[in-house]
Each structure stands twice: as structure tokens, then as C-alpha cells.
Amino acid sequence: MFKPIQLKMKYSRILVFIIILLGYSHYKETLFAQDTPAGYNYSYLTIRNGLCDNSIRAIYKDKNSFMWFGTSNGLDRYDGYDLKHYSTASLLPHLFIESNYINDIKEDNSNHLWVAYEAGIMRINLLQENIEFFKSYSGSNKEILSTPIQTIFIDDSQNLWIGKSYCLAYMTLNIEREIVDIQILKKKVDIRAIIKHGNEIWAGGVGCLFRFATSTPHNYISTPVITSFNTSQLTFNCLFSYGDYLWMGTQSGLYCHNTQNSVYALYQHNPYNRNSISSNFITDIDENTFGDIVVGTRNGVNIYQHNDKFVTFNKEDCSNSLNDKMISKVLVDENNNIWVGSDFEELIL
């Protein structure tokens, strides 16, 4: 079988946080931790600890090391001790937002946090802590700013790619971070993920996968996607770039596509193979500094090892495990901490 990457399992000390699942643990210097997820220690951050909601939609760590959690009931900023809430119920202007349903979070190079949510898009100035809703923009395609946005991406020019349920848009900004123009790049498409891969921008969603190359500054042209599998039959939930390989999480398995030669590997759950991926429904992908691929699924978290093996972290009948298997987001920070968000619905008695 085609082996896309030889990922070395050279662990020294890795802290693993599982949020909402917010857990914390470490790899040992031996190979023991590779095959025994139960050997980890876990801790949790839920509504019992003050989180807005137990359903996590987005996770981001900003340049000031604050963690941001987008939920189904507001936006939280976490400093490791306390949570700051942004919601529609806030009476404070700097904490008031127009929708509690958060979909994506990204940061630009000008100390601004961009948040995609059901009311469109907003920007938080991380230095002044004020929020911009772009009510004054009156140019073309202004409805993009005030209708639900599913995902966003900030390119090298610090402009925004916007994925919606009905189009893919591109928003050009000036040096003052004011909107110059909004273009519709693709109509009648449901975009779920956008990423830079090589020198191109890739976008995927329901039955569609696109790639764009730069023609002139701030101008992209669509180029053909060459694959040996049928992209029209897949829903691309997440995309992750690793060298020549584009990892693609779908509802039908995990694809690793070499975009240079169009060769791909497909990883699917095999109930008779304990080392296979734990679910075919892939929700998110990241990597640690050792080059190991971390995959969120509807049935736990998986770490891809060499020889096509996966180690699975899941909910078990013990306290030392994940507290939910329905994973929505994973994020590996610079210290190899793995933050995992779930759709966990906690019943408080």
C-alpha cells in the first residue's frame, strides 16, 4: 500500500489537553504511551467550570497565548485560570456579539482576531479589546458580512477567504484593515474548509474541491484539481497541508493525497483491525512538532503512526479517558499540547 509519510514517534514529553474534553497528559520517553492511551492523565473544562457551552465549534490559540473557544452558546477566552465570555446576553459593548453560534476563529498579523459565526463575521482588536461588525461597508456583496459564515482563512496578503453554504468569497483589506472589496469566487457551493497548500489555496466542501493559484497580487484564478478519486461524492470537512501531501477529512474516511503525482491513500475504519482509524467521519486534522498527524473523528481522537497505524484516544468506562467520543475540533499548540473540543452534552443533575 502507498505510504504517504514515514512519521517518526520520537516523543520526549508531550502535554495533551482534552477540552470539553480539556485534558492533560504526557508521553513518556519510551514507546509505552504509543500503545496505551489509558496511561495518560486527563482534565476537563466544561460548563461546570464556567465554559459558555459544552458544544465546541472552534479552537484557537492567539499570539498572546490566550485560548479561544467558539461554542454553540458564545465565545470564550481562556488564560489558563479564568474565562472571559462574549455573548448576545452581555451588557458590556466590548463583550457583546450578534450571534452565539461560533464556527471558526483565525488571527491576522495586525493583532486582530477574526471570528466567523451565524451573524456573519466580526473582528476583535486584541490590543484594544473592541469589536468591529463592519456595519459601514456598503460595497458589492456586502451581505457576505452579515449572513452565516462556515469557515475563514487568512492568506499571505492578509486578506480573507470566506466559506459559506452557498459560495466561496474573497475579501480584500487595506493596510488599515478596512474592507476594499468582496469578490465571489465560486457560486452555489457549500464550503467547509480552506487552506494554503504549497503556493495555492485549496477549498473543499459538499461534493466540491477547488484549488486557486495567484495570477497577480490579490487576484486568484481557479485551476483544475487532478485526482484519481471522485470528489463529487465526498464532503470535505477539513483540509491539512503537510509537504506535498494534502490530508483531507471527509465523511467517508481520511484521504492523504500527493498533489504532485495524484497518488492517494485512503484510511477507513476496520472493525477487525485495532490499529485502523476509529471512525470514517473525520472532523479535524492537525500535527505535532514530530510530524505526527492528529485526527479528530466522530469516535475519538487518533494519532497516525508509521506503517499505517493509528493510536486511538476515546471515551472509556474510567475517569482517565476522554469524557466524550464525538470530537469536533483538535488543536496542537507549540508545546505539543493537544486541545480537543467535542459535541459533549453534559447532564447536570
Secondary structure, DSSP 8 states (H G I E B T S, - for coil): -----------S--BB--BTTB---B--SSSHHHH-GGGS------GGGT-S-S-EEEEEE-TTS-EEEEETTEEEEE-SS-EEEEBTT--SGGGB-S-S-EEEEEE-TTSEEEEEETTEEEEEETTT--EE--TT--STTGGGGGS---EEEE-TTS-EEEE-SSEEEEEEE-TT--EEEEEEEEES--EEEEEEETTEEEEEEBTEEEEEEEEETTEEEEE----SS-GGG-BEEEEEEETTEEEEEETTEEEEEETTT--EEEE---TT-TTS-S-S-EEEEEE-TT--EEEEETTEEEEEETTTEEEEE-B-SSSSSBS-S-EEEEEE-TT--EEEEE-------
